[in-house]
């Protein structure tokens, strides 16, 4: 069955003979992996340059129950993140965001609110001239809210430790090492209500950013069943 859908590109995996597999997050069908027959074929109109991570495309996908993989038959670029790939900072963030989404969104999940948030974030990252050092932190917190895994309570002087395993702020350190200390916990609590459009207002000391990122990655591994990522290592070098 052929159907058209707007989709966000998450990953392009080259295959032999100039074929490829592209992982998409589509508005109406959720996470879907599609086979591409020859990226170099003039007749297909599909080019790898239009399938960079976080590109937004209008796609025609052939999905059949008899096939393990869907097929991307046609595509037109809806939004090209041209400015993202002109700087190491933004391109590193794009690769991280794409990998994060690939590991946290479930294949059958369709959520227009989540899709619109991701779409807005991509355009914002592409267009902004603000410092992006804290973009990924605010993005992760907004994403956790959309996924329904945001911590259940807030930081207070009486509950200053964020228990990463339970997703709650506690009055004392838990009997395990998966928690954040008060300064880091307070920062996360304050930023949890910050919309992605205001990411530039996030104030995170550079010395604390790495610990907060590691804490949030651990949090996603526990609460979103996320397998460990690799792209955050580049972010730590860039920011």
C-alpha positions in Angstrom: 0.0 0.0 0.0 1.3 3.4 -1.0 0.8 6.4 1.4 2.1 9.9 1.6 3.4 11.3 4.8 5.7 14.1 6.1 8.7 12.6 7.9 11.8 13.6 9.8 15.0 11.9 8.7 16.9 10.2 11.6 19.5 8.1 10.0 20.7 7.0 6.5 22.5 3.7 6.4 24.3 3.0 3.1 24.1 -0.5 1.6 26.0 -2.2 -1.2 25.2 -1.4 -4.8 24.3 2.2 -3.9 21.2 1.1 -2.0 20.4 2.4 1.5 18.1 2.1 4.5 16.7 5.3 5.9 15.1 5.6 9.3 12.3 8.1 9.4 9.9 9.5 12.1 6.7 10.0 10.1 3.8 12.1 11.3 1.1 9.5 10.7 3.0 6.2 11.0 5.7 6.8 13.6 9.1 5.3 13.4 9.7 3.5 10.1 12.7 2.1 8.3 12.6 2.2 4.5 14.6 0.6 1.8 15.9 2.8 -1.0 16.7 1.3 -4.4 19.8 3.1 -5.7 20.5 6.6 -4.4 22.2 7.4 -7.7 19.3 6.5 -9.9 18.2 9.6 -11.9 14.7 8.1 -12.2 14.1 7.8 -8.5 14.6 11.4 -7.6 16.0 10.4 -4.2 19.4 11.8 -3.2 21.5 11.3 -0.1 22.0 15.1 0.1 18.2 15.4 1.0 18.4 12.7 3.6 20.8 14.3 6.2 19.7 13.8 9.8 16.8 16.1 10.7 15.9 16.9 7.1 12.1 17.0 6.8 10.7 15.4 3.7 7.3 14.7 2.0 7.5 11.0 1.3 5.6 8.3 -0.6 6.2 5.0 1.2 5.2 1.5 0.0 4.3 -0.5 3.1 3.3 -4.1 2.6 2.7 -6.8 5.2 4.6 -9.3 3.1 7.8 -7.2 3.3 10.1 -6.8 6.3 11.0 -3.3 5.1 8.9 -0.5 3.7 10.2 1.2 0.5 10.7 4.9 0.1 9.4 5.4 -3.5 9.5 9.2 -3.8 10.5 12.2 -1.7 10.5 16.0 -1.9 12.3 18.1 0.6 9.9 20.0 2.9 12.6 21.6 5.0 16.4 21.4 4.6 18.4 22.1 7.7 21.0 24.1 5.6 22.3 26.2 8.4 22.7 23.3 10.9 25.4 21.7 8.8 27.5 24.9 8.5 28.9 24.7 12.1 30.4 21.9 14.2 28.2 23.0 17.1 24.9 22.6 15.3 25.8 19.6 13.3 26.9 17.8 16.5 23.6 18.6 18.1 21.7 17.4 15.0 23.5 14.0 15.1 22.8 13.7 18.9 19.2 14.6 18.6 18.7 12.2 15.7 20.3 9.3 17.6 18.4 10.2 20.8 15.1 10.0 18.9 16.0 6.8 17.1 16.5 5.1 20.5 13.5 6.5 22.4 10.6 6.7 19.9 8.7 3.4 19.6 8.0 2.1 16.1 4.3 2.1 16.4 4.0 5.4 18.2 2.1 8.2 16.5 1.8 11.4 18.4 1.2 14.7 16.5 2.1 16.8 19.5 5.5 15.0 19.7 6.0 15.3 16.0 5.3 19.0 16.0 7.6 19.6 18.9 10.5 17.8 17.1 9.7 19.7 13.9 9.7 23.0 15.8 13.0 22.2 17.5 14.7 21.4 14.2 13.6 24.7 12.6 14.6 26.5 15.7 18.1 25.0 15.8 18.6 25.7 12.1 17.5 29.4 12.3 18.8 30.5 15.7 21.9 32.7 16.1 22.0 32.2 19.9 24.6 30.1 21.7 23.4 26.5 21.5 25.5 25.1 24.3 22.5 24.1 26.3 20.1 23.2 23.5 20.4 19.5 23.9 19.7 19.7 27.7 16.4 21.7 27.2 15.5 19.4 24.3 15.9 16.3 26.4 13.7 17.7 29.2 11.0 18.7 26.8 11.2 15.3 25.1 10.9 13.6 28.5 7.7 15.6 29.1 6.2 14.5 25.7 7.2 10.9 26.5 5.5 11.1 29.9 8.7 10.4 31.9 9.4 13.8 33.4 10.2 13.6 37.2 7.0 13.5 39.2 7.8 16.3 41.7 10.2 19.2 41.9 13.4 20.3 43.7 13.0 21.9 47.1 15.3 22.4 50.0 13.6 19.4 51.6 13.9 17.2 48.4 17.3 18.2 46.9 18.4 14.9 45.3 17.0 13.7 42.0 16.7 9.9 42.1 17.2 8.8 38.5 15.9 5.3 39.1 12.6 6.4 40.6 12.2 9.7 38.8 11.5 11.7 42.0 13.4 14.3 44.1 14.3 12.9 47.5 15.3 14.3 50.9 18.4 12.2 51.1 20.7 10.2 48.8 19.3 6.8 47.8 21.0 3.5 48.4 22.5 3.4 44.9 24.6 5.7 42.7 22.0 6.7 40.1 21.2 10.2 41.5 22.2 13.8 41.0 23.5 16.2 43.7 21.5 19.3 44.8 23.1 21.8 42.4 22.5 19.6 39.4 19.0 18.6 40.6 18.0 22.2 41.1 19.1 23.1 37.6 17.1 20.3 36.0 14.0 21.1 38.0 14.2 24.8 36.9 14.7 23.9 33.3 12.0 21.3 33.2 9.3 24.0 32.6 11.4 25.9 30.0 9.9 25.6 26.4 12.4 24.7 23.7 11.7 28.1 22.1 13.4 29.6 25.2 16.5 27.3 25.2 18.9 30.2 25.1 17.6 31.4 28.5 19.0 28.2 30.1 21.8 29.0 32.5 24.0 25.9 33.1 27.6 26.4 34.3 29.9 24.7 31.9 31.4 22.6 34.6 28.0 21.2 35.5 26.7 20.6 31.9 28.6 17.3 31.5 27.2 15.8 34.7 23.7 16.9 33.9 23.9 15.3 30.4 25.2 12.0 31.8 22.4 12.1 34.4 19.7 12.6 31.7 21.2 9.9 29.5 21.0 7.5 32.4 17.5 8.7 33.1 16.4 7.9 29.5 18.1 4.5 29.7 16.0 3.7 32.7 12.7 5.2 31.9 12.6 5.1 28.0 14.4 1.8 27.6 17.1 3.6 25.7 20.2 1.8 24.7 23.4 3.8 25.4 24.2 6.5 22.9 27.6 7.4 21.3 27.1 10.8 19.8 27.1 12.6 23.2 30.9 12.1 23.4 31.3 14.6 20.5 29.0 17.1 22.3 31.2 16.9 25.3 34.2 17.9 23.2 32.3 20.7 21.4 30.6 22.3 24.4 
